[in-house]
């Protein structure tokens, strides 16, 4: 199984139509990766689907970087009892 970080990058790459290798933890979804508001909402939905979790949309949309998204998703998975690979 892939790590949370790898899965976050994979989902972001699909939604933003870029290569996962181009995505770094410090990248901002909007400033560095070019996500527009509709894509940000799509990212939240895809992360929920990928990890089988429910996220607070406002809290999820406030997450700005790839690394912070992985941390946020890890926290939500733990809270919801979802097994993940570090």
The 8 nearest C-alpha neighbors of each residue, nearest first, counted from 0:
[[1, 2, 84, 83, 6, 3, 5, 85],
 [0, 2, 5, 6, 3, 84, 4, 85],
 [1, 3, 84, 5, 85, 4, 6, 0],
 [4, 2, 6, 5, 69, 7, 85, 84],
 [3, 5, 7, 69, 2, 6, 8, 66],
 [6, 4, 2, 8, 7, 3, 1, 9],
 [5, 7, 9, 3, 8, 4, 10, 2],
 [8, 6, 4, 10, 9, 5, 3, 11],
 [9, 7, 11, 5, 6, 10, 19, 12],
 [8, 10, 6, 12, 7, 11, 19, 5],
 [11, 9, 13, 7, 12, 8, 6, 14],
 [12, 10, 8, 14, 13, 9, 15, 7],
 [11, 13, 17, 9, 19, 15, 16, 10],
 [14, 12, 16, 10, 11, 15, 9, 17],
 [13, 15, 11, 16, 12, 10, 42, 38],
 [14, 16, 12, 13, 17, 11, 34, 38],
 [17, 15, 13, 12, 14, 18, 11, 19],
 [18, 16, 12, 15, 19, 13, 21, 11],
 [17, 19, 20, 21, 12, 16, 22, 13],
 [20, 18, 12, 21, 22, 8, 9, 17],
 [19, 21, 18, 22, 23, 8, 17, 12],
 [22, 20, 19, 18, 23, 17, 12, 32],
 [23, 21, 19, 20, 8, 26, 24, 18],
 [22, 24, 26, 25, 21, 65, 20, 66],
 [25, 23, 66, 65, 26, 64, 22, 67],
 [24, 26, 23, 64, 66, 65, 27, 67],
 [27, 25, 64, 23, 31, 24, 65, 28],
 [26, 28, 64, 31, 30, 63, 29, 32],
 [27, 29, 32, 34, 64, 31, 63, 30],
 [28, 30, 34, 33, 27, 32, 31, 35],
 [29, 31, 27, 33, 32, 28, 34, 26],
 [32, 30, 27, 26, 33, 29, 28, 34],
 [31, 33, 28, 29, 34, 30, 27, 26],
 [32, 34, 29, 30, 31, 35, 28, 15],
 [35, 33, 29, 28, 38, 32, 39, 36],
 [34, 36, 38, 37, 39, 33, 29, 28],
 [35, 37, 39, 38, 40, 34, 29, 41],
 [38, 36, 40, 39, 35, 41, 34, 42],
 [39, 37, 41, 35, 40, 36, 34, 42],
 [40, 38, 42, 36, 41, 37, 34, 35],
 [39, 41, 43, 37, 38, 42, 44, 36],
 [40, 42, 38, 44, 39, 43, 45, 37],
 [43, 41, 39, 45, 40, 44, 38, 46],
 [42, 44, 46, 40, 41, 45, 47, 39],
 [45, 43, 41, 47, 42, 46, 48, 40],
 [44, 46, 48, 42, 47, 43, 49, 41],
 [47, 45, 49, 43, 48, 44, 42, 50],
 [48, 46, 52, 44, 45, 51, 50, 49],
 [47, 49, 45, 51, 46, 50, 44, 52],
 [50, 48, 46, 47, 51, 45, 10, 6],
 [49, 51, 47, 52, 48, 46, 76, 81],
 [52, 50, 48, 47, 49, 53, 81, 46],
 [53, 51, 47, 50, 54, 76, 48, 79],
 [52, 54, 47, 55, 51, 75, 79, 48],
 [55, 53, 56, 52, 59, 47, 75, 58],
 [54, 56, 58, 57, 59, 53, 60, 43],
 [55, 57, 59, 58, 54, 60, 43, 40],
 [58, 56, 60, 59, 55, 61, 54, 62],
 [59, 57, 61, 55, 56, 60, 62, 54],
 [58, 60, 56, 61, 57, 62, 55, 54],
 [59, 61, 57, 62, 58, 56, 39, 43],
 [60, 62, 58, 59, 63, 57, 56, 64],
 [63, 61, 60, 59, 68, 64, 67, 58],
 [62, 64, 27, 28, 61, 67, 65, 68],
 [65, 63, 27, 67, 26, 66, 28, 25],
 [64, 66, 24, 68, 67, 26, 25, 69],
 [65, 67, 24, 69, 68, 64, 25, 70],
 [66, 68, 70, 64, 69, 65, 71, 62],
 [69, 67, 71, 65, 66, 70, 62, 72],
 [68, 70, 66, 72, 4, 67, 71, 3],
 [71, 69, 67, 73, 68, 72, 74, 66],
 [72, 70, 68, 74, 73, 69, 67, 75],
 [71, 73, 75, 69, 74, 70, 68, 76],
 [74, 72, 70, 76, 71, 75, 69, 77],
 [73, 75, 71, 77, 72, 76, 78, 70],
 [74, 76, 72, 78, 77, 73, 79, 71],
 [77, 75, 81, 79, 73, 74, 78, 80],
 [76, 78, 80, 74, 79, 75, 81, 73],
 [77, 79, 75, 76, 80, 74, 81, 73],
 [80, 78, 76, 77, 81, 75, 52, 53],
 [81, 79, 77, 78, 76, 82, 75, 83],
 [80, 82, 76, 79, 77, 83, 52, 78],
 [83, 81, 80, 84, 76, 77, 79, 50],
 [84, 82, 81, 85, 3, 2, 76, 73],
 [83, 85, 2, 3, 1, 0, 82, 73],
 [84, 2, 3, 83, 4, 73, 1, 82]]
